[in-house]
Amino acid sequence: MNIPYDFAIRTKQWLRDEYDLLEHALQDESPVSIRVNPSKKAISVTGLEKVGWCDTGYYLPERPSFTFDPLFHAGCYYVQEASSMFLEQAVKQCIYGDAMNHHPVVCLDLCAAPGGKSTHLQSLLPAKSLLVSNEVINNRASVLKENLTKWGSPYTIVTQNDPKEIGKLTYLFDVIVADLPCSGEGMFRKVPDSRNEWSVDNVKLCAARQRRIIHDVWESLKPGGFLIYSTCTFNREENEENIRYIIEHLGAEALPVSVETGWNISGSVDESFPAYRFYPHHVKGEGFFLALLRKSETVIKTSPCPLRRGISAFCPPSEGKSAFCPPLEGVGGGQTCVCHFKEWLSDPDDFYFDIKQNRIRAIPVLYQDTFRLLSNYLRILSAGVLMGEIKGKDFVPLPALALNTFFRDDAFPSVELTWEESIRYLQKETLVLPSTIPNGYVVVKYRNTPLGFVKNIGSRANNLFPGEWRIRKTVKS
């Protein structure tokens, strides 16, 4: 591997004699790791090596073809680099300590695509916490939406906004996770092309952009709230120097995170505050940096923005845009209240229903005001459970309903598919179901885990799997 010369010179300044060990480690193959979904217990991890700092993280002995594993498409696990799973320790430190007392929180994953940290957060946050996952780039935002839909939590809102727009939501978030776009030095091994894109100028550009992003979003973090700052790079400009800037210019405090000695995680290059570095020659993972910061509780904005959580008078739903639990005339042969669909969800009283453009979403009641606020000020790509859409006199269930962890298993007839049938379904091919399966909408499953819906018409079953999600590759064996 050709390491950029300037990178080597700069990195040796603080690694010194260890630099050769790092460069040697960058010649090895990247380890393969996954994080299982604790709400979808369909895969066995027996015999797999655990990731020390993540309760649900595991190393695989080799990289399989995830594309042709139906359980991957069902959201039973996420393929994620092991070092970045250290987010778990920072979340446990700030949320499950005395500060939050295990109460539900409102959390922002600011630069969230493709969804590794968002899916991890959904498994870590206290019950009924709300996660707002944001991605500004359009195609990456679509991938984020897909991955969070498959993970299956109804307490998620996916947005596509610039951080400056989110920063106007004064004091909305208890926690902000900012895994910032960076120069990618930590990915030299896993993504070889990142070596060719690296330059000192790009490091400086990334560092300045990271400061701007934190500045833009800072007012949306509550006084006393937590910022988890991370990058996948080694240099000091994008890491320690930016943390020092946040401390000195925004009044934040860097907090320690509990680390076990056997994890071989390195400390901050700047010894005046705690931060955490992952080097491939020390850990079984890629390069990564993380710091946990807390916003001062005495920070008061002199001209408070009216968009504060809980003040719903400032964010009424736009007239004609939204309706809550209205009748659906003609659906099901008559006039049916949307509340009828509550029987498809477990804990149905925790939700209310929102209809826009003939699509029905189940939104957690706890965050009714927050959803209305965000609907008026941000671009929402998905929220809650997208249950289905009205087409003429028919109500068509959508895959987000079947994939959600609050979906009742007995809400629709179901059929168990073989692996071959599951792959054909995920390729959006037509299926033929056993004659014992009734006509109408049917949930298709693999290993008793929902993959989505079909509409059985007897001679065939029309495939309702989203075209943009389908497997485009051909099975070789």
RORO-127726 format. One line per 5 residues: number of its first residue (from 1); their letters; for each residue x, y, z of C-alpha. Coordinates in Angstrom, 1 decimal. Layout:
N
NUM	a	X/Y/Z; ...
***
This chain:
477
1	mnipy	0.0/0.0/0.0; 1.4/3.4/-1.0; 1.0/5.7/2.1; 0.9/9.4/1.2; 4.3/10.9/2.1
6	dfair	2.9/13.9/3.9; 0.6/11.7/5.9; 3.6/9.6/7.1; 5.7/12.7/8.1; 2.8/14.3/10.0
11	tkqwl	1.7/11.1/11.8; 5.2/10.3/12.9; 5.3/13.5/14.9; 3.1/12.0/17.7; 3.3/8.3/17.1
16	rdeyd	7.1/8.4/16.8; 8.5/4.8/17.0; 4.9/3.4/16.8; 4.4/4.7/13.3; 6.0/1.7/11.6
21	lleha	3.6/-0.5/13.5; 0.7/1.5/12.2; 2.0/1.4/8.6; 2.5/-2.4/8.9; -1.0/-2.8/10.2
26	lqdes	-2.4/-0.9/7.3; -1.1/-3.7/5.0; -3.3/-6.3/6.6; -6.9/-7.1/5.6; -9.7/-5.3/7.4
31	pvsir	-11.5/-7.3/10.0; -15.2/-8.0/9.4; -17.7/-7.2/12.1; -21.4/-7.0/12.6; -23.8/-5.6/15.2
36	vnpsk	-27.0/-7.6/15.8; -30.4/-6.1/16.3; -31.5/-7.0/19.9; -35.1/-6.5/18.8; -34.9/-9.1/16.1
41	kaisv	-33.3/-12.2/17.5; -33.1/-14.4/14.4; -29.4/-15.0/14.0; -27.0/-17.1/16.1; -23.8/-15.6/17.3
46	tglek	-22.5/-18.8/19.0; -18.8/-19.2/18.6; -18.2/-15.6/17.3; -15.6/-13.3/18.9; -17.2/-10.4/20.6
51	vgwcd	-16.3/-6.8/20.1; -15.1/-5.8/23.6; -16.7/-2.3/23.8; -20.1/-3.3/22.2; -22.5/-5.8/23.8
56	tgyyl	-24.1/-6.6/20.4; -20.9/-6.5/18.2; -19.2/-9.5/16.8; -16.3/-10.3/14.5; -16.8/-12.7/11.6
61	perps	-14.0/-15.1/10.5; -14.5/-14.0/6.9; -16.6/-11.8/4.8; -19.7/-13.6/3.5; -22.1/-12.4/0.8
66	ftfdp	-24.4/-10.2/2.9; -26.4/-9.4/-0.2; -27.8/-12.9/-0.4; -28.7/-13.2/3.3; -32.4/-12.5/3.8
71	lfhag	-31.8/-11.7/7.5; -29.5/-8.9/6.5; -32.4/-7.4/4.5; -34.8/-8.0/7.4; -32.7/-5.7/9.6
76	cyyvq	-31.5/-8.5/11.9; -28.0/-7.2/11.9; -25.9/-4.3/10.6; -22.5/-4.6/9.0; -20.4/-2.1/10.9
81	eassm	-16.7/-1.3/11.5; -15.8/-2.4/15.0; -14.0/0.8/16.2; -17.0/3.0/15.6; -19.1/0.8/17.9
86	fleqa	-17.3/2.5/20.7; -20.1/5.0/20.5; -21.9/2.6/22.9; -19.6/3.5/25.8; -20.0/7.2/25.3
91	vkqci	-23.8/6.8/25.2; -23.8/4.7/28.3; -21.7/7.3/30.1; -23.9/10.3/29.4; -27.4/8.8/29.3
96	ygdam	-27.3/6.0/31.8; -25.4/7.9/34.4; -27.0/10.2/37.0; -27.5/13.0/34.4; -30.4/11.4/32.5
101	nhhpv	-31.8/8.9/35.0; -32.8/6.5/32.2; -35.6/8.9/31.1; -36.5/9.1/27.4; -34.3/11.6/25.5
106	vcldl	-34.4/13.4/22.2; -31.2/12.6/20.3; -29.9/13.9/17.0; -27.6/11.9/14.7; -26.4/14.8/12.6
111	caapg	-24.4/13.2/9.8; -26.2/9.9/9.9; -25.8/8.1/6.6; -25.5/5.2/5.9; -27.0/4.4/9.3
116	gksth	-24.5/2.5/11.4; -24.5/4.9/14.4; -28.3/5.6/14.0; -29.2/1.9/14.2; -26.8/1.5/17.1
121	lqsll	-28.4/4.5/18.9; -31.9/3.0/18.4; -30.7/-0.1/20.3; -29.0/2.0/23.1; -31.3/4.9/23.9
126	paksl	-33.7/4.5/26.8; -37.2/3.1/25.9; -39.4/5.6/24.0; -36.5/7.9/23.3; -36.8/9.8/19.9
131	lvsne	-33.9/9.7/17.4; -33.8/12.3/14.6; -31.4/11.0/12.0; -30.2/13.6/9.5; -28.3/13.4/6.2
136	vinnr	-28.0/16.3/3.8; -26.9/14.4/0.7; -29.8/13.1/-1.2; -28.7/9.6/-2.3; -27.1/8.9/1.1
141	asvlk	-30.3/10.1/2.8; -32.2/7.4/0.9; -29.9/4.7/2.1; -30.2/6.0/5.7; -34.0/5.9/5.4
146	enltk	-33.9/2.3/4.1; -31.6/1.0/6.8; -33.6/2.6/9.6; -36.8/1.3/8.2; -35.4/-2.2/8.3
151	wgspy	-34.0/-1.8/11.8; -37.6/-1.4/12.8; -38.0/1.3/15.5; -41.1/3.6/15.4; -39.2/6.2/17.5
156	tivtq	-37.3/7.5/14.5; -37.5/10.6/12.2; -35.3/10.8/9.2; -34.6/14.4/7.9; -32.6/15.9/5.1
161	ndpke	-31.4/19.3/6.1; -28.3/21.5/6.4; -27.0/21.7/10.0; -27.7/25.4/10.0; -31.5/24.7/9.6
166	igklt	-31.4/22.3/12.5; -29.6/24.8/14.6; -32.7/27.0/14.6; -34.5/24.3/16.8; -33.2/25.9/20.0
171	ylfdv	-32.5/23.5/22.9; -34.5/20.6/21.3; -31.9/17.8/21.7; -30.6/16.2/24.9; -27.8/14.5/22.9
176	ivadl	-26.2/15.2/19.5; -24.0/12.6/17.8; -21.8/14.2/15.2; -19.7/11.6/13.2; -18.3/14.3/11.0
181	pcsge	-17.2/14.1/7.3; -13.4/13.9/7.4; -10.3/13.2/5.4; -10.7/9.5/6.0; -7.2/8.5/7.1
186	gmfrk	-8.6/5.8/9.3; -10.1/4.2/6.2; -6.8/3.8/4.3; -6.9/0.0/4.8; -10.6/-0.6/4.3
191	vpdsr	-11.1/1.9/1.4; -7.8/2.0/-0.5; -9.1/4.8/-2.8; -9.1/7.1/0.2; -5.3/7.3/0.0
196	newsv	-5.4/8.9/-3.4; -8.0/11.5/-2.2; -5.9/12.5/0.8; -4.0/15.8/1.0; -2.9/18.3/3.7
201	dnvkl	-5.2/20.9/2.1; -8.1/18.5/2.4; -7.3/17.9/6.0; -7.5/21.7/6.7; -10.7/22.0/4.6
206	caarq	-12.3/19.1/6.6; -11.3/20.6/9.9; -12.8/24.0/9.1; -16.0/22.4/7.8; -16.3/20.3/11.0
211	rriih	-16.1/23.5/13.2; -18.7/25.1/11.0; -21.0/22.2/11.3; -20.7/22.1/15.1; -21.2/25.9/15.3
216	dvwes	-24.3/25.7/13.1; -26.0/23.0/15.2; -24.8/24.1/18.7; -28.0/26.1/19.6; -30.2/23.1/19.1
221	lkpgg	-28.4/21.3/22.0; -29.9/21.9/25.4; -27.8/23.5/28.2; -26.3/20.5/30.0; -26.7/18.3/26.9
226	fliys	-24.1/16.1/25.4; -22.2/16.2/22.1; -20.5/13.0/21.0; -17.9/14.1/18.4; -16.2/11.5/16.2
231	tctfn	-14.2/11.1/13.0; -12.5/8.2/11.2; -9.2/10.0/10.9; -5.9/10.3/12.8; -4.7/13.9/12.4
236	reene	-4.8/16.5/15.2; -6.5/19.2/13.2; -9.7/17.3/12.8; -9.6/15.8/16.2; -7.9/17.3/19.3
241	eniry	-7.6/20.8/17.8; -11.3/20.9/17.0; -12.2/19.6/20.5; -10.1/22.4/22.0; -11.9/24.9/19.8
246	iiehl	-15.3/23.6/21.0; -14.1/23.9/24.6; -12.7/27.4/24.3; -15.2/29.0/22.0; -18.4/27.2/22.8
251	gaeal	-17.8/26.6/26.5; -18.1/22.8/26.4; -16.4/20.4/28.9; -14.7/17.2/27.7; -15.7/14.2/29.8
256	pvsve	-13.9/10.9/30.4; -15.4/7.6/29.1; -14.8/4.4/31.0; -12.3/2.2/29.1; -11.0/-1.2/30.0
261	tgwni	-7.2/-1.7/29.7; -7.6/-4.8/27.6; -9.3/-2.9/24.8; -6.0/-1.2/23.9; -7.7/2.1/23.1
266	sgsvd	-5.3/5.1/23.1; -5.8/8.4/24.7; -5.8/12.0/23.5; -2.7/13.5/21.9; -3.5/16.6/23.9
271	esfpa	-3.3/15.5/27.5; -5.2/18.5/28.8; -8.6/16.8/28.1; -9.8/13.2/27.5; -10.4/11.8/24.1
276	yrfyp	-10.1/8.3/22.5; -8.1/7.0/19.6; -8.3/3.7/17.8; -5.2/2.6/15.9; -5.2/-0.6/13.7
281	hhvkg	-1.9/-1.8/15.3; -3.6/-1.7/18.7; -7.2/-2.8/18.2; -9.0/-5.1/15.9; -10.6/-2.3/13.9
286	egffl	-10.0/0.7/11.7; -8.8/4.2/12.7; -11.3/6.2/14.8; -11.5/9.2/17.1; -14.2/10.0/19.7
291	allrk	-14.7/12.7/22.4; -17.6/13.2/24.7; -18.5/16.8/25.5; -21.1/18.5/27.7; -22.6/21.9/27.1
296	setvi	-22.5/24.3/30.0; -25.8/24.4/31.9; -25.5/28.2/32.3; -25.6/28.9/28.6; -28.7/31.0/27.9
301	ktspc	-29.6/32.3/24.4; -30.3/36.1/24.6; -33.0/36.0/21.9; -34.6/32.6/22.3; -36.0/31.0/19.1
306	plrrg	-39.7/30.1/19.6; -39.1/26.6/18.3; -38.7/25.0/21.7; -39.8/21.5/22.5; -43.2/21.5/24.3
311	isafc	-44.4/24.9/23.1; -46.8/23.5/20.5; -48.4/26.9/20.0; -45.5/27.9/17.8; -45.8/24.9/15.5
316	ppseg	-49.4/24.2/14.6; -49.9/21.8/11.7; -50.3/23.6/8.4; -53.9/23.7/7.3; -54.8/21.1/4.7
321	ksafc	-51.5/19.3/5.1; -52.3/16.9/7.9; -55.2/15.2/9.6; -55.3/13.1/12.7; -57.5/10.0/12.8
326	ppleg	-59.9/11.0/10.1; -62.4/8.6/8.5; -61.3/6.9/5.3; -64.4/6.8/3.1; -64.6/3.9/0.8
331	vgggq	-61.7/1.9/2.2; -62.8/-1.6/3.3; -66.2/-1.2/1.8; -67.3/1.8/3.9; -66.3/4.5/6.2
336	tcvch	-63.4/3.3/8.4; -61.5/5.3/11.1; -57.8/5.2/10.8; -57.8/4.1/14.5; -59.0/0.7/13.2
341	fkewl	-55.4/0.0/12.1; -54.2/0.3/15.7; -54.9/-3.5/16.0; -51.9/-4.0/13.7; -49.5/-2.6/16.3
346	sdpdd	-48.5/-3.7/19.8; -49.0/-1.0/22.4; -51.4/0.8/20.0; -52.3/3.5/22.5; -48.8/4.8/22.2
351	fyfdi	-49.5/6.0/18.7; -51.7/8.5/16.8; -52.2/8.5/13.0; -51.1/11.1/10.5; -52.3/11.2/6.9
356	kqnri	-50.5/13.0/4.1; -50.8/12.3/0.4; -52.9/9.2/1.1; -50.1/7.7/3.2; -50.8/6.7/6.8
361	raipv	-48.1/7.0/9.5; -48.3/5.9/13.1; -46.5/8.5/15.2; -45.6/8.1/18.9; -48.1/10.2/20.9
366	lyqdt	-45.2/11.2/23.2; -43.6/13.2/20.3; -46.8/14.6/18.7; -45.7/18.2/19.2; -42.1/17.4/18.2
371	frlls	-43.2/15.8/15.0; -45.5/18.7/14.1; -42.7/21.1/14.8; -40.2/19.2/12.6; -42.8/18.8/9.9
376	nylri	-43.1/22.6/9.6; -39.4/23.4/9.7; -37.5/20.5/8.3; -37.7/18.1/5.4; -38.9/14.8/6.8
381	lsagv	-38.2/11.7/4.7; -39.7/9.2/7.2; -41.2/9.2/10.6; -42.8/6.6/13.0; -44.3/3.6/11.2
386	lmgei	-45.3/4.1/7.5; -48.2/1.7/7.7; -49.6/1.9/4.2; -51.2/4.0/1.5; -54.8/4.4/0.2
391	kgkdf	-55.3/3.4/-3.5; -58.9/3.9/-4.5; -60.9/1.7/-2.3; -58.0/-0.4/-1.2; -55.5/0.1/1.7
396	vplpa	-52.1/-1.3/0.7; -49.7/-2.1/3.6; -46.1/-1.0/3.1; -43.0/-2.9/4.1; -42.1/-0.5/6.9
401	lalnt	-45.2/-2.0/8.8; -44.0/-5.6/8.5; -40.4/-4.7/9.3; -41.3/-2.7/12.4; -40.7/-4.2/15.8
406	ffrdd	-44.1/-3.0/17.0; -45.9/-4.9/14.2; -48.2/-7.6/15.6; -47.3/-11.0/14.3; -51.0/-12.0/13.9
411	afpsv	-52.1/-8.9/12.1; -52.0/-10.5/8.7; -51.8/-14.1/7.4; -48.2/-15.1/6.9; -46.1/-17.7/5.0
416	eltwe	-42.6/-19.0/5.6; -40.3/-18.9/2.6; -37.3/-21.0/1.8; -33.9/-19.3/1.2; -34.4/-19.6/-2.5
421	esiry	-37.9/-18.2/-2.3; -36.7/-15.4/-0.1; -34.0/-14.4/-2.6; -36.6/-14.4/-5.4; -38.8/-12.2/-3.3
426	lqket	-35.9/-9.8/-2.5; -35.2/-9.7/-6.3; -38.9/-8.6/-6.6; -39.9/-11.6/-8.6; -43.5/-13.0/-8.6
431	lvlps	-44.1/-15.9/-6.1; -46.7/-18.7/-6.0; -47.9/-19.5/-2.5; -49.3/-22.7/-1.2; -53.0/-23.2/-1.9
436	tipng	-53.7/-23.1/1.9; -52.7/-19.4/2.1; -55.8/-17.1/1.8; -56.1/-14.4/-0.8; -55.2/-10.9/0.1
441	yvvvk	-52.3/-9.3/1.8; -49.8/-11.8/3.3; -46.6/-11.3/5.2; -43.7/-13.3/3.8; -41.1/-14.5/6.4
446	yrntp	-37.7/-16.1/6.4; -36.8/-18.0/9.6; -40.0/-16.5/11.1; -38.7/-13.0/10.5; -40.9/-10.7/8.3
451	lgfvk	-39.4/-9.5/5.0; -42.4/-7.6/3.7; -45.8/-8.1/2.0; -47.3/-9.8/-1.1; -50.8/-9.7/-2.4
456	nigsr	-52.0/-13.2/-3.0; -54.5/-13.6/-5.8; -54.4/-17.4/-5.9; -52.6/-18.1/-9.2; -49.7/-15.9/-8.1
461	annlf	-48.7/-13.5/-5.4; -47.9/-9.9/-6.5; -44.6/-8.8/-5.0; -44.8/-5.6/-2.9; -41.1/-5.3/-2.0
466	pgewr	-39.9/-1.8/-2.9; -38.2/-1.7/-6.3; -35.4/0.6/-5.1; -34.5/-2.0/-2.4; -34.4/-5.1/-4.6
471	irktv	-31.3/-7.3/-5.1; -29.9/-6.6/-8.5; -27.2/-9.2/-8.5; -27.6/-12.8/-9.8; -27.1/-15.7/-7.5
476	ks	-24.0/-17.6/-8.6; -24.4/-20.7/-6.3
***
